[in-house]
Amino acid sequence: MAFIITDNNNGNIFDINDSRKLIDLEKYFRRYSKQERDKVKHISTDFYSGYIFLAKKLFKNANISIDRFHIVIQAYNALNSTRISLCYKSNPNYNKLKDYWKLIVKNDLSDEKKYSKHFKKNISQKEIVTYLINTNSLLKNTYECYQGIINSLKEKDIQKFKSIVEHQNKNVSDQMKKALKLYKEIIKYIENSIKYNIGIIKGTNNLIKCLKRIAFGYRKYDHFIARISLIKGIIKE
């Protein structure tokens, strides 16, 4: 549960702090003078309100944005949870909803037709998804909301994103309503996410998790940090 600071300019890890408690992070960042902290122009973080509070407190001149991975994953999980809620054995489309879950969360669907054992004919990805979402109105509305969010991020269209957050929350699933409520609460930071090309933290996290799995854990924290630094090219053997 460490705290990773990543430099967006080159993708390198700037530092890793062994605690992510706010009191420890404030102590860490106050090692730098106010003059140096005021030079920081942009900070990207996740949805955790504590990090946002700390960034506003210590980096007065910085724009704050939410890492785009975390914006997408909220809507992704909401749609997937909605699909899973329909996967009960008595549902005649149970196997289709279960096996074609990747298509439901996919953004670009193919028109190419291939044989499907579930439909027993050649059918395209678009046709499969159209059939599945039309089996349930809640799933369809949630799916359309999800696609709208993904497309607005891809197109960097903040007005479209805001319109979805403010108006498309009546006929979607409860999971998606929660995601839209969260978006609405911190919309100004999401606006910065769309405006600025920042967001590489999650890729670094996944690399570190992979290193930990391969090594089956590390006895010493310093050895773990050294291994991460070697892989990222921060230090040389």
C-alpha positions in Angstrom: 0.0 0.0 0.0 2.8 2.4 -1.0 2.5 5.8 -2.7 4.0 6.1 -6.1 5.0 9.4 -7.7 5.4 9.2 -11.4 6.9 11.8 -13.8 4.4 12.2 -16.7 7.1 13.7 -19.0 9.1 10.5 -19.3 7.0 7.8 -17.6 9.7 7.2 -14.9 9.0 6.7 -11.2 10.1 9.9 -9.4 9.8 8.2 -5.9 8.0 5.6 -3.9 6.9 6.4 -0.3 6.2 3.4 1.9 3.0 5.0 3.3 0.0 6.5 1.7 -1.5 8.0 4.9 -2.2 11.7 4.4 -0.2 12.7 7.5 2.9 10.9 6.1 2.4 12.2 2.6 2.1 15.8 3.8 5.3 15.4 5.8 7.0 13.9 2.7 6.0 16.8 0.3 6.7 19.5 2.9 10.4 18.5 2.6 10.2 20.7 -0.6 10.0 24.4 -0.1 6.7 26.3 -0.9 8.6 28.0 -3.8 9.4 24.6 -5.4 5.9 23.2 -4.8 4.4 26.3 -6.4 6.2 25.4 -9.6 4.2 22.2 -10.1 1.8 22.8 -13.0 -0.3 19.6 -13.0 -1.2 16.6 -10.8 -3.0 13.5 -11.9 -4.5 11.2 -9.3 -7.3 8.7 -8.7 -10.8 9.4 -7.2 -9.5 9.3 -3.6 -10.7 12.6 -2.0 -7.7 12.6 0.4 -5.2 12.9 -2.5 -7.2 15.7 -4.1 -7.4 17.6 -0.7 -3.6 17.2 -0.3 -2.9 18.4 -3.8 -5.0 21.5 -3.3 -3.4 22.2 0.0 0.3 21.8 -0.9 0.4 22.6 -4.6 -1.5 25.9 -4.9 -0.8 26.5 -8.6 -1.3 23.0 -9.9 -4.2 21.8 -12.1 -5.7 18.6 -10.7 -7.0 15.9 -13.0 -8.3 12.3 -12.5 -6.3 9.6 -14.2 -8.4 8.5 -17.2 -8.1 4.9 -16.4 -10.1 5.5 -13.2 -12.7 7.4 -15.1 -13.2 4.6 -17.5 -13.1 1.8 -15.0 -16.1 3.3 -13.0 -18.4 3.1 -16.0 -16.9 -0.3 -17.1 -17.6 -1.9 -13.8 -21.1 -0.4 -13.7 -21.9 -1.9 -17.1 -20.3 -5.3 -16.3 -22.2 -5.5 -13.0 -25.4 -4.8 -14.8 -24.7 -7.6 -17.2 -23.8 -10.0 -14.4 -27.1 -9.3 -12.6 -28.9 -10.8 -15.6 -26.8 -13.9 -15.7 -29.1 -16.2 -13.9 -29.8 -19.8 -15.1 -33.5 -19.2 -15.8 -32.6 -16.4 -18.3 -32.9 -17.8 -21.8 -29.9 -15.6 -22.8 -27.7 -16.7 -19.9 -25.0 -18.4 -22.0 -24.9 -15.5 -24.5 -24.6 -12.9 -21.8 -21.9 -14.9 -20.1 -19.8 -15.8 -23.1 -20.1 -12.4 -25.0 -19.2 -10.2 -22.0 -16.1 -8.8 -23.8 -18.2 -7.6 -26.7 -20.7 -5.7 -24.4 -17.8 -3.6 -22.9 -16.0 -3.2 -26.2 -16.1 0.2 -27.9 -15.4 -0.6 -31.5 -17.4 -3.5 -32.8 -16.8 -5.4 -36.1 -19.3 -5.8 -39.0 -17.5 -9.0 -40.1 -19.7 -12.0 -39.7 -18.4 -15.2 -38.1 -20.1 -18.4 -37.1 -21.6 -18.4 -33.5 -22.4 -21.6 -31.7 -24.9 -19.8 -29.6 -26.8 -18.2 -32.5 -26.1 -21.2 -34.9 -25.3 -18.9 -37.8 -22.9 -16.3 -39.1 -23.3 -13.1 -37.2 -21.3 -9.9 -36.6 -20.2 -8.5 -33.3 -22.5 -5.5 -33.7 -25.5 -7.8 -34.3 -24.7 -9.9 -31.2 -24.5 -6.8 -29.0 -27.6 -5.3 -30.5 -29.5 -8.5 -29.8 -28.2 -8.8 -26.2 -28.9 -5.2 -25.1 -32.4 -5.3 -26.5 -33.3 -8.2 -24.2 -33.3 -5.8 -21.3 -34.1 -2.1 -21.2 -31.9 -1.4 -18.1 -29.0 -3.1 -19.8 -29.6 -1.2 -23.0 -29.8 2.2 -21.3 -26.7 1.4 -19.2 -24.8 0.2 -22.3 -25.6 3.4 -24.2 -24.5 5.5 -21.3 -21.2 3.6 -21.1 -20.6 4.0 -24.8 -21.4 7.8 -24.5 -18.8 8.2 -21.7 -16.1 6.3 -23.6 -16.7 8.2 -26.8 -16.7 11.6 -25.1 -13.3 10.8 -23.5 -11.9 9.6 -26.9 -13.2 12.7 -28.6 -12.2 15.0 -25.7 -15.7 16.4 -25.7 -16.3 17.7 -22.2 -19.7 19.1 -23.1 -20.9 15.7 -24.2 -19.5 14.1 -21.0 -21.3 16.7 -18.9 -24.6 16.2 -20.7 -24.4 12.4 -20.0 -23.6 12.9 -16.4 -26.4 15.5 -15.8 -29.2 14.0 -17.9 -28.7 10.3 -18.6 -29.1 8.9 -15.1 -32.8 8.0 -14.8 -33.1 4.8 -16.7 -29.7 3.3 -16.1 -28.8 0.7 -13.5 -28.0 1.6 -9.9 -24.4 0.8 -10.4 -24.2 3.3 -13.3 -26.1 5.9 -11.2 -23.4 5.7 -8.6 -20.7 6.2 -11.2 -22.5 9.2 -12.7 -22.9 10.7 -9.2 -19.2 10.4 -8.6 -18.4 12.0 -11.9 -20.7 14.9 -11.1 -19.1 15.5 -7.7 -15.6 16.0 -9.3 -16.5 17.1 -12.8 -14.0 20.0 -12.8 -11.1 17.5 -12.3 -12.5 15.2 -15.0 -12.6 18.3 -17.3 -8.9 18.7 -16.7 -8.4 15.0 -17.6 -10.0 15.6 -20.9 -8.2 18.8 -21.6 -4.6 17.6 -20.7 -2.8 14.5 -22.0 -1.9 13.0 -18.6 -2.5 9.6 -17.1 0.2 6.9 -16.9 0.0 5.9 -13.3 -2.0 2.7 -13.7 0.5 1.2 -16.1 3.2 1.6 -13.5 1.1 0.0 -10.8 0.4 -3.0 -13.0 4.2 -3.4 -13.7 4.9 -3.4 -10.0 2.1 -5.9 -9.2 3.6 -8.2 -12.0 7.1 -8.0 -10.4 5.7 -8.9 -7.0 3.8 -11.9 -8.4 6.9 -13.2 -10.3 9.1 -12.9 -7.2 6.5 -14.4 -4.8 7.0 -11.4 -2.6 10.1 -9.7 -1.2 11.5 -9.9 2.3 12.9 -6.4 2.4 11.1 -3.3 1.2 14.4 -1.8 0.0 15.1 -4.8 -2.2 11.6 -4.5 -3.7 12.1 -0.7 -4.5 15.6 -1.5 -6.0 14.1 -4.1 -8.3 11.4 -1.7 -9.5 14.0 1.0 -10.1 16.2 -1.5 -12.1 13.3 -2.6 -14.3 12.2 1.1 -14.9 15.8 2.0 -15.7 16.1 4.6 -12.9 19.2 2.9 -11.6 21.8 0.7 -13.3 23.3 -2.6 -12.0 
